[in-house]
Amino acid sequence: MPAEALDGIAPLARIASYGRREEIDDAEAAVARMLGAPDPRATAPLAALGAGLDVGAAYVLRADPVTFVAGRDDVLLAGRVDDLTAEDAGSLLDTLNRHFAEDGVVFHAPRADAWFATSSQHVPVEADPPRVNAPIGARMPRGPHAAAWRRWLSEMQMLLHEHPVNERREAAGLPPATGIWISSGGTLPDASSKPPLSIHAAPSRAGDVAIGIARLARATAGPPPARFDALGRTGDALVVIPHVDDAEALARDWLSPALAGLTRGALDHLAIIATNGRAHRYESSRPSWWRRLRARP
């Protein structure tokens, strides 16, 4: 959903008028923070666990297939490639794993849209989440192991540049996976206590993090209901719904009922993380009668 469509959703604008809106760098870290993760930036091992990958004690990084394009002064990250078939993902993984076997780096894709790398060498490494349409220079790996990872990322680009999968994608008018973006690395924390919120999450980037935290704590993470009114809340809840292209349906099924609950006092607090290329956080508490009156159209 483009940014202008997101900003034009009336209930979301009303929710923002009751509180605050801010751009955030990492939606997955925001979810991990809500659920009490000890290191909210190290979401890769939690997401891998949530996606069904048994990572054990390994150091895990996000390893997103991305499309790079050359800009005037820098290379831009045009977007993540998240529509690979399982067969194409397997072919790309095979190429990468054969090349990096001696370096102790192994690539995994428990789902075709959920890629990770485990590494036994040159870790930890500090690396930022991908940001669409942003220059990559300032967001490349940093720290004492940065040189090795920057070299490896260049090798990944060379391996993927003329890969048959990308040749087929370009011929079909699809964005090629011309590189890998690593980020959010870490190891699984010790098993934690039950999360402070009940979790309802669909498989997705943020959903995998939530499911992984639940699995780590041996708690239940059920699928999200179709509508806010079907949530049946008896306490605080975190809901991760799949990507929605239909702004009208999103407003009808989720935002308007949540706004109504906030307005009448059925909800004390509401936080929404919305992603549309970049991530924004909307956070509101129940407004005073004066603010509700002023917010009326």
N, C-alpha and C positions, 0 to 999 in steps of 0.2 A: 504494500500500500504506500503510495508516495506521500511525502511529508505534508503537502497541501491538503490531501484527503484526510490525514490524521488530524491536522489542526482544525479542519472544518467540521469535525464531529461535535455537535452542540453539547451533548452531555459531558464530553471530556473537557470542553472549554469551560463549562459551568463548574465542574469539579476543580479545575485549575484556579478558577476565580475564588473558590472557597479556601484555597491553600497556596501551594506553590508548585511551579513546574521548573525542572532543571534538566539540562542535558547531562547524561552520564556516559562514561567511557565504556562500561562493561556491564551489560544487563545480567549476565550469568553471575558476576560477582555480587551484584545487588541481591539476587535471589539467595545466594549462599549466605550473605550477611543477614538477611531476614530469618534464615533458618539456623543461625548461630554457628556457622562454620568457623573453626579457629583461624584459618587463613583464607579469607574470602577471595583473594586473588588467584589462589591455586585451585581453580575449578576443573582443570583437565582430568585429574584422577577421579573426581566425583562424577563428572559427566561420563567418563568411560565406564565406571561401575554402573551408572544408571542406564547406559546403553547396552549393558550385558557383557562387558569385557572384564574378565577377572585379572586385575592388574597386580594384585598382591602388594609387595613392597617396592615395586618398580617406580622409577621417576617417569612421570607421564606428562606429555605435552599435547595440546591441540595441534593438529597437523592438517589444517584446512586446505583443500585444493582451491586455488584462486586464479583469477585472470589478472595479469599485469599488462599495462599499456604504457608506452613511452610518452611522457609529457615534455614540455619545453625545457624544464630544468631538473626534472626528477622523474622517476618511474612511479606511476599511480597504481593503486590497487583498485581495479574496476569492480570487483565483487567476488563473493565466494561462488564456487561451482558446486551447487547442492542438488543437481538433478541428474547425477550420474546413475546409470544402471548398475546393478550388482556385478554384471559381467565386466563392464568397463572399469569400475572401481577395482575389481580384482586384477585386471590387466595392468593398471597403473601401479598398484601395490606391488605386484610381482617384479616389475622393472625397478622400482625404488628399493625393494628389499634385497634383490640380488646385488645391487650396486653398493649398498651401505652395510652389508653383512659384516665386513671386517671392521667397521667403525663402531659396532655395538649399538646401532640404531635400527629399530624394527618398527615398521608401519602396520597399523591395524585399522580395520573398518568394520566394526560390529554391525553397522548399517552403512549403506552406500553414502548417506549424508552425514555420517558421524565418523570422522577420521582422527586418529591419535598416533603418537609416536612414543615408544619407550626407549630410553637411552641409558646405557651403563657407563658412558664416558662424557666428559666435558659438561657435567651438570653439577649444581643447578645453573640455570641461565635465566636472565630477566628478559622477557619479551612481551610486548603489548598485544592486546587483542586486535584483530583486523579492523580497519576503519575504511569504509567504502568511499571511493573517489578522493582519497587522501594520499599525499606523497608518502612513500615508504621509508625515506632516508632516516628521518628522526625516530622511527618506530621499529627499527631493526634491533636484533639482539644486542644486549649490553652486558657488562660485567666481565669478570676474568676469563670466561669461556666464549666471549662474543666472537672472537676471530674464527674459531673452529666452526661455529654455527653459521656465520656469514658465508664462509667458504662452502659449507654443505648446502646452504640455500641456493647458491649459484650453481652448484652441481645438479641440484634438483631441477632447476630451470632448464639446464642443458639436456637433461634426460627426458623432460616432458615436451620440449619444444617441437620436435618432429615425431612425437609418439603417434602410432596409428590411431589411437583413440581420439586424439586431438585433431588429426587430419579428418576423421569422419565427422567429428562435431562441427568443425569449421565448414565442411562441405554441406552440412545440414543447417547452417546458419546459427549454430549454438556456440556460446562462449567456450573457448578452450581452457583447460586446466594447465596454464603455462607455468605454474609455480606452486609451492607449498608455503603456507604461513604458519609459523609455530608461535604458540602463546600459552599463557595460563598454566605453566608447568609446576609440578610439585609431586608429592607423594601423599597417599591416603593418610589422614589423621587416624589416631586411635579411635576405636569404636566409641561413639558419643552417646549421650543420653537422648531420650526421646525428643525430637524437634518440638519447639514451642508452638508450632502451628500444625493443624491437620493439613495434609498434602494431597492435592488433586492435580495430576500432571499428565500431559500427553507427551509422547516421545518428541523431543525437539532439543535445541541447544539448552535453553533454560530448563525445560522439563527434565532432561537427563540429569542435570545438576540436582534438582529437587528429588528425583527418584533415587539418585545415588546417595544422597544424605539420608533418606529414609532407610535404604538398604543397609547402610553402615550402622545405623542405630537399631536395626531390626524392627523398624516401624512400618506401618502400612502406608502405601502411596497409591490411591485409587485413581482411575481415569476421571477427567473433569466431566461434569454433567453438560448437557446441551445448553442449559440456560442458568442464569444466576438464581432464579427462583427455585430451581431444583436442587440447589446446593444442600439444603437441609442443615444449615449451620447450627451447631450448639456451642461453638467456641470460635476462636480465631482460626482462620483458614488461609492457606496460600493456594491459588489456582493458577495453573499454567495452561492456557488454551492454545490450540494450534494456530498457525498463521491464518489470518482472516483477510480476504480480499474484499469482502462485502461490508463496507462501512455501515450501511443501513442495518444489516443483521447484527453487527457488533453492538451498535447503539441500542437496538431493540432488545437483544437477548441478555446483554451484560451491563452496559454502561448506564442506561436509563434506570433499570431496577436498582443498581448499586447507588446511583445518585438519589433515588427516592428513599432508600434505606438510610442514607447519610442525612438527608434533609429531615426525616421524621424522627430520627434518633434511634432507629433500629441498628444502625452501625455507628460506632464511636469514632472509627478511624478507617481511612481507605487509602491504600497506596497502589498505584498502577504503574507498571513498567511497560512501555510501549516501544516497539522497535520498528523502524521503517527506514533501514539503511543506517541510521544512527538511533541511539536509545535515549528515551526521555523518561523521567520519573515524575509522576503527578502524585502529590501527597496532600490529603485534606483531613481535617477533623470536622465534627459536626459544626456548622456555622451558626452564629447567633441569629436571632430573628431579624436583626437589622441587616446583616449581610445577605440573608436569604431574600429579604425584600428588595435590596438594591440589585441583586442578581437576576430578578425577574425581567423577562424581555419587555 
